[in-house]
Amino acid sequence: MRALTQCEYGTSDCLHLGEVDRPLPKRDEVLVRVHAAGLDRGTWHLMTGTPYVARLGLGLRRPRWPVPGRDLAGVVAEVGPGVDVWSVGDEVIGTAGGSMAEYAVVPVKRLGRKPAGVSFDEAAVLPVSGLTALQGVRDAGRVTSGDRVLVIGASGGVGSYAVQVAAGFGADVVAVASGPKSERVRSLGAQQVIDYTRDDVDVSAGPFDVILDIAGNRRVSALRRLLTPSGTLVIVGGEGGGKMLGGIQRQLGAMLLSPFVKHRLVGILAKESADDLAVLSGMVEAGTLRPTLDRTFALSEAAKAMEYLTEGQVRGKLAVSI
């Protein structure tokens, strides 16, 4: 089968389109004929093996999974032993260890129904970022109706969903994004957009009941000054901080500090859950959440897609059509 592969960690120069063996589903797995794969910063981190601490799980010298990609949307082609909830021909979304290929194996615990009324390209950009946003807003942030919520990094993959989920929960959402992306973010449900290229977020914008800092690099102490006395800071990922830790130290430091202050300071590592994929599909079909697809590239253009991603102009997520 055709697949995008990489033999070592590196930039888009190390990506190659070639033929690999078609995988076989094991117990509680299905084989999906991939129609589209999602692409975002998370895929870039997996491809480059950064921050280096992540290589403890990804593979020290070369990727454990030579085919990049996590998000996918497609059609069930084969079911493994013990699978009775899915049938050949079902349209699905999910996460795989290598989605940029014609076929990918997905455990049923990471598989959900493709939302009706959206294309495979749109559905493919939903799973990882959508799950992170949902769990960040609902579980880590505990957002309820009437809360004031600040979303930093609101135009990216996770941020664009976080704005929608928080607004859907009845929150008053203030978003931080660059000027050219402001109108798109506002259309997702933000009541106010702060252009960080002109104005930084200061205490005059607060206080906020919940702050979701997505791929940010602001000091935790500065963010705490924007919170209500019992507010919650949710740190989702991180950028900067060098190649070794890549900003992860902000999450660790915040969680260590949290027991000693009135604020709740939490980090989040999203769980790839079939139940929550069902929640996301339901929200899409109900019209309270829409996939944030910027552009679609062909599989043969995957290196070009990765370069476009790293330029920082993406509004939402990218899809790779298989």
N, C-alpha and C positions, 0 to 999 in steps of 0.2 A: 504494500500500500504506500501511497505518497505521504510523506511526513516531513516536517521541518525538524532538523536535528542540529545539535551543537556538541562538539567533541570536548570542549573545555570551556571554562568560564571566560567571558569576554564581551565585547560590544557586538553590534549587528554584523560586523565582518565575519564572525564565527558561525553565522547561521547558514545552513545549507539545505536545499530541497532535494530529497532523494527518496529511495525505496527502503522500507524496513518491513519486518515480518508483521503480519496482522496479529494483534493480541487475541488471547482467548479468555473469556470470562470464567472465573472460578466461582466457588460457592458464594451466594449472596451478592453476585456482581452481574452486571449486564454489559453487553457490547453495544456501543452507540455509534451509528453512522453519523459522523460530525458534519453538520451543515455550516456552522460558524463557531469561532472561538473568540472570547473576549481578550482584550489587551489593555493593561494599565501599568501603573508604576510597580505593582507587586510582581508582575511578570518580569519586568526589567531587573528587579532585585534578585529574583531567582536565576535569571540568565547570567547576571554578572557575579553572582555569589557574594553580594554585599548587602549588609555589613558582614564582615568576615565571621563574626560570631555565629551567623546563621548557617555556616558551612558545617557546623557540628551535626546538623540534621539533614543538610542538603547534599553532603559529600565534600570531603576536605579539598581534594585536588581537581576533581571534575564533577559535573552534575550527576547525581544519582539517577535522575530521569533525563535521558538525552533529548527527549522531545519536550520543548517548552510549552507553557500554557496551562491554565487551570480552568477558567470558565468555558462552558460549551453549551450549545443547543443542537439538537439533532433528533434522530429517530432510532428507536431500539431495533437492533439488527439480530441480536441473539441474547438469550437469557441463560445464566448459569444455574447450576444445581441449587435447589432450595428457594428459587425466586418464583413467587406466585402473584405478586402485586403488579408486575409489569409484563406486557406482551409485545411480541414483535410488531412493529408498526406504530407503537405509541410515540408521540412527540414529547420530548423531555428537555429539561435543563439540568445542569449539575456541575460538579467539579471533578476533574481527573488529573492524574499525574502525567500530563502530556496531551493537551487538547488540540494542538496544532497539527492534526493528522486526519486522515480520512476516517479512521476508526479509533475509538478510545474506550477503555474499560472503566466503568464507574461503579463503585459499591452502592447498593440500594439505599444505604443510610445517607448518601450524598446526592440523591437523585430526586427531582421534582417534576411535576407536570408543567409543560410549556404553557404560558398564558395564552389564551385564545385572543385573536385579534391583533397580534404583533408578529413581525417577521422573525425568522430564525436569527438574523443579524441583531435585531433589537433584543431578543430574548437572551442571546449569548453574553450580553454585557451586564446581565442582572445578578448572577449568583454571588460571586465573591464580594463585590462592592456593596450589593444590596444587603447581604447578610451582615456585613460589618456595620453598615449604617443602622439597620434595624436593631441589632443587639446593642449597639452603642447608645442609641436613643432610648430604647425601651428598657433594656436590662441594666446597663452601666449608668446611664443618665437618669433613668426612672422619670422620664418626662411625662407630665400630665397637662391637661387642658389649663390654659392660663399662665403657664410658665413662660418666662422670658429666656430664650435660648440663643446663644451665640455660636455660630458655626464658622470656624476658621479653616479656610481651604475649601470653600463652598462650591467651587466650580469643577473640582476634580471628580474622579469616579465615586469615591465614598461620600464626599461632601455634597454632591448633587442629589444623592439619595437621602442623605441625612436631613437636608433642608425639607424635602418632601415628606419624609416620615414624621419629623417634628411638627410640621405644619398640619399634617393629617391628624396628629394627636391633639390639635387645638392650641399649640404653642404659638407665641409671638416670636417669630424668627428674625434675628439680625444676622446677616451673612457678611463674610469678609472675602473679597475677590478682587481681581484687577479690573480696571475700568472697562475694557472691551468685553468683559464677560458679565458685566453687571446686569444687563437687561435679561440675559438668559437665566441667571440665578434668581432674579426677581420673578420671572415667569414660573419658577418652580415652587414659589410660595413664600419667599422671603419678603417681609414687610419693609425692610431697610437693607441696603447694601453699602458697605464701607469699602471704598477703593483704597487698598493698602499702598498703592503707588503714590497716592497723594496725602492720605490721612492714616495715621496709625490708630489702633484701637486704644482709647484711654478711658479713665474713670468716668468721663462725661457720658459715655455710651451706655454704661451700666446703671444699676447692678443687674446681674444675670443670675437666674436660678441654676442654669446649667450652661457650661461651656464645653463644646466638643472641639478639641484642637486636633485637626487632621493633618498629618505630615507637617506639623509646625515646628518652629525652633525658638519660640518665645520662652522666656524664663518662667518657671512655675510661680515664682513669687509675684511676677507682674500680672499673671493671669488670675491669681487669687485676689488681687486688689479689685478685680472686676466682678467678683462674685458677691451674692448676698451672704450674710453671716453664716447661713447653713447651706450654702450652695455646693454644687458638684462640678468638679473638673474631670472630664474624660479625655485622656490622651490616647489618640488613635494613631499608632505608628509613629514615625518621626523621620525627619531629614536632618542633614548636617551631622555634627558629632564625630566626623571622621569615618574612615572605612572600617575601622575595627568594630565600633558599636552603632554607628549610624543614627544616633539619637535615642537609642533604646534606654540609655541611662536616665533620660527624663522620666520615662514610665517607672523605672525601678525606684528612682529617688522620690517621686511623688507618692508611690504606694508605701514606702518606708516612713514618709512624713505623716501620712494620713491619720494614723492612730493618735497623733499628738496635737492635732488641730481640729477646729470645729468643721472645717470644710471636708467634704468627701473627695478624695483624690484617687482616681482609679485609672488603670490602663486596661486595654481590651485586646484580646486575641480572639477573633471571631471563630465560632464553631460552625463547621459546614454541616448543616442539619437539614434533613428531609422535611421535618415539620416546619421549619422556618422558610424553606423554599416554597412550601405550600402557602404560607402566609403572604410571601412576596407575590406569588402568582395571583392570589385572591385580590391583593391590593391593586395590581395592574388591571385586572378584569373589572374591578369596581371603579376604576378611573381615579383613584387617589395616589397612584404612583405610575410614573411613566419611565421607561428605559431611557437613559441619557446617552444616546449614540451620536457621536460627532461624525465619524467617517468610517467607511468600510474599505479594506484593502483585500486584494486577492492573496492567496497563500504564497504565490510567487513574489509578492511585494512585501513580505513580512519584514524584511530588513528595512525597507523604506518606511514601513509603519512604525517600527521601533525608533527610527531617527526622528520621525514626526512627533512621537511621544516625548522624546527627551528635549525637544525644542521648547516645551512648556506652553504650547498654544492650544492644547486639546481642551475642549469643553465637554466634560463628561468622560466617556470611554471610547475606545476604538474597537472595531470588530475585524476579524480576519475570516473571509469567506473561504470555505473549503470546497 
